[in-house]
Each structure stands twice: as C-alpha cells, then as structure tokens.
Amino acid sequence: MGTQKKTFFNGLTVGLIFGDLSGDHDTDAGHTSGLISPLGIDIGLLAGWSFGVGQKFGLIVTPGFAIGRKGFLVVAIGIHYKQSGAIGIVFPLLPLW
C-alpha cells in the first residue's frame, strides 16, 4: 500500500522572504531590512508553523517570525504545491527589536 497525504496538514516551516521586511516600521532612509541585500533586494528568513489544506494545490497559513535586520512577528498566507513548496505574501504584525 502506498502512503496517502492528508487533506489537512501542519508542520514546521523555514523559508526565504524577498522584499521589504520592515513593514514601514523602519523609516531610516537608505537602510536595508534584510539579512543580506544583493542588488538592492532584501532577503530574510521566515520560521514558523504552517497549517494547510489540499493535496496537490491548496491554501497555507503560517504564523511565525521574520528575521532580517529587525525581527517581526508575521503571518504568511499563500498557496502550496503538493504540500512541500509554497509561495505567498508575508504580513508583518509586530516588530520584535
């Protein structure tokens, strides 16, 4: 017998964030908000716990932490493919430092 993926799932998520991580909380002109910023694109990390629905394609919601020059409590909402890869939008909720 083969293994079947469940329709509802959850699990640890680690990912990359491309774009402005400051969420308009960093008003210093000329500063980047990512861990690194090659070619002017801020890149940071996302760590959290994902909750999703669907087997091949579906919705995924991830509350977690965005780590860049500053840290933020965030919620990411997106779509997944086969419960293994996802793309979405990150909403910063609260700056941590």
WOGISUL-V939316 format. One record per residue. RES is the residue in one small letter. PSI is psi in whole degrees, -180 to 180 (none if undefined). D_CENTER is the distance of its C-alpha to the mean C-alpha in Angstrom with 2 decimals. Layout:
<<RES/PSI/D_CENTER> <RES/PSI/D_CENTER>>
This chain:
<<m/140/34.63> <g/165/31.17> <t/139/28.00> <q/137/26.35> <k/144/22.72> <k/157/22.40> <t/-40/21.38> <f/139/19.19> <f/164/16.98> <n/158/14.60> <g/168/13.45> <l/139/11.62> <t/134/8.26> <v/130/7.65> <g/179/5.93> <l/146/6.59> <i/128/5.92> <f/125/9.29> <g/-172/11.17> <d/115/12.35> <l/-8/10.39> <s/-20/13.48> <g/37/13.37> <d/15/17.15> <h/-16/17.78> <d/102/18.87> <t/3/22.09> <d/122/23.62> <a/137/24.68> <g/-2/23.94> <h/146/21.31> <t/159/17.98> <s/-4/14.88> <g/172/13.14> <l/-42/14.32> <i/158/16.14> <s/69/17.07> <p/136/19.07> <l/27/20.93> <g/8/19.44> <i/119/15.82> <d/133/13.49> <i/127/11.21> <g/-176/9.17> <l/149/7.39> <l/129/4.63> <a/130/7.07> <g/-168/7.85> <w/122/10.03> <s/146/9.56> <f/128/12.47> <g/169/13.67> <v/144/16.94> <g/153/18.84> <q/-53/20.12> <k/-53/19.92> <f/152/17.62> <g/-176/15.99> <l/144/13.54> <i/138/10.52> <v/131/9.21> <t/103/6.92> <p/141/8.29> <g/-155/7.58> <f/136/8.01> <a/131/7.01> <i/117/9.93> <g/-143/11.99> <r/-31/15.59> <k/160/14.80> <g/147/12.61> <f/144/11.00> <l/128/10.51> <v/166/7.76> <v/129/7.31> <a/135/5.09> <i/132/7.99> <g/-165/8.92> <i/148/11.59> <h/162/12.24> <y/118/15.27> <k/35/17.49> <q/23/14.99> <s/-28/13.86> <g/147/11.65> <a/159/9.26> <i/141/8.30> <g/-168/7.13> <i/136/7.11> <v/130/5.51> <f/112/8.67> <p/135/9.92> <l/-45/12.54> <l/123/14.47> <p/138/15.06> <l/-32/15.95> <w/none/18.13>>
